[in-house]
Amino acid sequence: MPTADLETLPGVGPATADKLNEAGFESFQSLAVASPSELSNTADVGESTAADIVRAARDAADIGGFETGTTVLERRNEIGKLSWHIDEIDDLLGGGIETQSITEVYGEFGSGKSQVTHQMAVNVQLPKEVGGLHGSCIFVDSEDTFRPERIDDMVRGLPDEAINAALEDREIEGSADNKDAVDELIDDVLDKIHVAKAFNSNHQMLLAEKAKELASEHEDSEYPVRLLAVDSLTAHFRAEYVGRGQLADRQQKLNKHLHDLDKVGNLYNAAVIVTNQVASNPDSFFGDPTQPIGGNILGHKSTFRIYLRKSKGDKRIVKLVDAPNLADGEGVMRVRGDGLKPE
C-alpha cells in the first residue's frame, strides 16, 4: 500500500507515514491489529495519537466489530487446507493443515518434526486441485535443520498426479517421468521457499516481523505466501532463559512472538506451522512421560496441537492432541527417503 494512503488517517503526516512503513505497518489491516503501545514504540508517536491511529485504521479496514455467525462461516469458507497427501492424516485434521491458524507439531528428537515442515514447504506450492495452496513458503530455521537436498527428494517423491499438475501450473513442458522437467520444477520450488536462519531468540522475533513484510510484498504475486514454518519455535528461548527466575520473561517474549506469527497467518491467509521440543516429566508414572515446552501460553495460542511419536522403523504415530472443532485421534505415517508417506 502506498504511503499516501496512510496519511488519510488522523495524526499521520508524511514523516509518521514513513516511520510506519519502515516499521512494517504498510496497510490499514496491519495497523488495525496493532496495539497502541506497540505503535507508539515503533513509530515514535504518543500513546493517545497511536490509539487514534489504530481506531481509525480499524474503521477503515472494517474489522474489530461484532458480526453474525453466518458472516463468520462465510469467512471460514476462505480458509485453505494444506494436504499431507496421507489420507489417514488429512482425515484426522479435517482435510489438512488450516490457514489462519497456528499448528504446533511437537515430539522428541528424530520423531519427524522437521520432515513435516519440509514436506509442507513442498506441498503448499502445489495447485489447489491436488491438495496445495498455490503459494510460497517462509521458513524460519532456528536449529540449522533446513536442507534443500531434502526438498529435492520430496519433490521427486510426490505422486505423479501432483508433479504433472505442478508442471502444468508452472508451464514447464514435460511430465513426471521426464528428468529435465522435474529438475526444473525442483529449482522453481526451491526459489519459492524463503529461508532465514535465526541466531538467537531476539533475532527469531525480528524474523517474524520481517516475515510479515515479505508476505505483504508477495500478497499480489502469482505465488503469495501461504505457509510460515518455524523449526523450532522454542529452541532458542529454552537455551537462553534458564531457570525459574527467567521463566516469566521467557513466556512474555514467547507470547509476543506467537502473536506476531499469528498476525501473518490471519492477515495473509497463511498456514503457520511451528515445531516444538519436549521435556521429560519425572513425576509421570503412567503413560507418556514427555510434555511439550512452552507451557500454557503455547498451548492456548496453538489452534491445533499434533504430537509425533516414534514407532517401529520408519513408522510415526501422529496424534491430534487438541483442536477446536475436531475429535482427538491418531494416524500413522512413514518417514521415508522420498518424503512422508502412508503406512
N, C-alpha and C positions, 0 to 999 in steps of 0.2 A: 504494500500500500504506500503511495507517495506520502512524503512528509506533510504536504499541504493539507491533506485530509485530516490529520491530527490537529491542525491549527483551528479547525472548526469547533473544537472542544473548549469550554470556558477555562481560562487560566493557562492556555497553551499557546505561546507565541513561537516564532521561528526557532529561537535558541532552545526552548524547552522541548519542542518537537524533535530537534536534532538529538538532544540528550536521550529522549525516549527511544528514538530509533537506535542509537548506539547501544542502549541497554537491552535491546531486543523487543521493545514494545512497538510493533510496526502496524498494528491493526486495532480497531475498536474492540475486537474479541479478546486480544491478549491483554489489553488494559482492563477490560471488564472483569476478568477473572483474577486480577492482581489485588493485593491488599494495599490500603493507603500507606502503611508503614514501609512496605516493600518499594512502592513507587517513590516515596519521599527519600529513601536512602539511595536508590539507584539514579534518580533523575534530579536530585538536589532541589526539590521543591518542598514547601511547607506541608505539614501534615493535613491541614484543613484544605489547602489547594489540591493536594493529592486525592483527598476524599471526594472533592467536587469533580475532579477529572474522572475518577473511577465511576462515580454515579452517572455522569453524562455519557461515558462510554457504554455503560450497561443499557442506558436508554437507546443509544444509537445502534448498539448491536442486538437490541431486543432480547436480552437474556436477564435472568435474575428474578423474574416474576413467577407467579403460580400459573400452572397450566393443567388442563384436564388429562385424565388417564388416557383418553383417546389420542391426544396430541403426543403424549409420551410414547405410546405404542407406535404411532406413525414414525416418530424419530428413531425408535429402536429398529424399525424396518431398514434403516440406512446402515445399521451395524453389519460389518462384514464378518465372515467366518473363515479362518485360515485352516485348511485341512492338513492333517498329519499324513494323509494317504495311507492310513491304517484304520480300517472300518471300525474296529472294536474301540479304538481310542476316540475317533471322531464321534461315535455314538455316545460314548461316556461323557464327552464335552458338549453334547447338544449340537454337533455339526463342526466343531473345531474351536480354535482359539479366537475369542471375540476381539474386535476393535473397540476402542473407547473403554478398555478395561486393563487392569494390571493382572497378569497371570504369573504367579510365583511357582517356580519349579525347584524343589529342594530335595536333597539326598546326600548320602556320603560320597566320598571321592570314588570316581570310577563308576558311578551309577548311571551316567549318561546325560547329565545336565547340559554340558557344552555341546554334546551331539544334537540335543533338541534345538539349541539356539542356531547352530549351523544349518540344520535341516530346514528350519523355518525361514532362515535368510534366503534359502533357495526357493522354497515353496511359495513365499509371498510374491515372488516375481512372476509366477505362472498366471495365465489368464483365468478369469473367474470360473469359466465353464469346467476347468479341471482342478478346482479347489484352491486357486491362488487369489490374490487381491490386486493383481496387475500393478504392483507398487515396488518401490525400492526399500532398502533397509539401512538403518543406522545401528552400528554395533559398537557399544562401549565395552572395551576389553580391560578388565582390572587385574586379571591373573595370567596374562600372556597366553590365552587359550586359542585365539583366532588363528586358523590355519587355512590359507587359500587352497592348499592341496586337498583339504577335506571337502571344500566346496566343489572342487573338480570331481572328486569321487561321487559326491551326492547327485550332481547334475547328471553324470553318466548313469547313475543308478535309478533315475526316475523312470516311471512306466513309459513305454513308447508313446502312448497316447498323450502324456503330458509333454514329452520332448517335442513331438510333432506340433502340438498346439503352440508351444513356446517359440519354435522356429517360425511358424506361420505368423505369429503375432509380431515378431521382430523382423519379418520379411527377409529371413535368411533362407536361401534356396537349399533344399536337401531334406533328409528325413533322419529318423533316429539311427538308421544303420549306415549313415554317411559320416565318417570320422571328421572330415573337414568342417562340415556343418555343425556338428556337436562341439568341436573345438572353438568355433566362432561363437557359439551360444555360451560356452563357459566363460570366454573373455567378456562377453556382454553382461553376464550375470555378476561377475566379479566387479565390473565397472559400476554396478548399481548397489554395491554394498559399501557404505561409508564407515570406515573403521577408525576409531581413536583409542589409543591406549591411555588408561588413567593411571597416573603415577602415585597418587595418594587420594584420600577422601575429599579434600578440598578441590583437587583437580577434577575428580569424578563429578562433583556437584556442578562445577563450571561447565563440564561437557554436557550435562543435562540441559543447561541453559543454551549452549551452542546448538544442541540438537533441535531446540525449538526454532532457532534462527534458520537452520538448514531445512527443516520441514516447511517453514514459511517460504523459503526460496524455491522449493520444488513443488509447491502447492498446485501450481497450474501447469506443471510439466507433464510429459507423457507418462512418466512413472513417479507419481507423488509418493512421499514417504508413508508407508503403510505398516512398518514394523520398527519398533525401537527395542533392541535387545541389550541387556546389561548382564555381563558374565564376568565376575559375580557381583551382586549388589552389596554384599556385606563384608567381603574380604578385607578391604582397607579399613573400614570402621572397626572391625573386630581386632585388627592388629594395632591400631593407633590409640584406641580408647580402652585401656586395660584396667580392670579392677572396678569395684562397685562405686568408688569415688567419682569415676568418669562416666558412669552409666547414663546419668541424666543428660549430660552434654551429647553423648553419642546418640541417644534416642531422639533428642531435639533435632540434631543435624540430619539424622536418617529420615525423620518425619518430613523435613523441608525437601529433602532430595526426592522422596516418594511423591510429594505434591508436584514438584517440577516435572517429574516423569509423567504423572497423570495428566498434567496440562497438555503435554504433547499428544497423548492419546486422544483426549477429548477435543482439542482444537482442530486436529488434523485427521481424525477418524483412523488412528493407527492402533495396532495391537502393541501392547507393552509386555515384554517377557523379561522377567528378572530371575536369575538363578540365585540360590541361597545355600549356604553351608549348614551343617548340622553339628550339634554338640551332644555328647553322651550325658544322660541323666542317671547318675549312680543310684538315685533313690527309687528307680523303677525296677520292681521285682517281677512284674508281669508284662508281656507284650514287648513292643519295640522300644529300646531304651534311648533312641535318638530323638532329638527335637530340634526344630529349626531355630537359627539365630534371628535376633531382631525383635523378639518379644511381641507384645500386644499391638504395638504401633504397626509393625509389618503385617501382622495377622489381620488387623482391621482394615488396612489400606488395600491389601490384595483382594481383588474381586474373586479370583479363582486360585486355589492352592493345590498343587499337584506334588505328590510325594513319589519319588523314584526309588525303587528298591532292587538290589541285585538278586538275580536268581541263578539257575544253572547255566553255565556257559555264557552265551551272548543274550540270554533272556533277561528282560527287565519287567518288573511289575510297576504299572502306572496306576497310582491310587489317587482318585479325586477326593481330597480331604474336605474342601469347603467350596461352596458355590451358592449364589443367592437363589437360583431357580432350578437347580439340578440335584438329583439324589446322589449321595456318596456311592462310590463303586470302584471297581478295579478292572484293568485291562492288561493285556500282555503285548509286548513288542520285542523285537530283536534289534540289537545294535550291531550292524554288520559293516563290512568294508564299503559297501555301496549305499550306506545310509540306514535310516530307521525303517524297519520292515515288519509286516505282520508276523504272527507266530508261525 
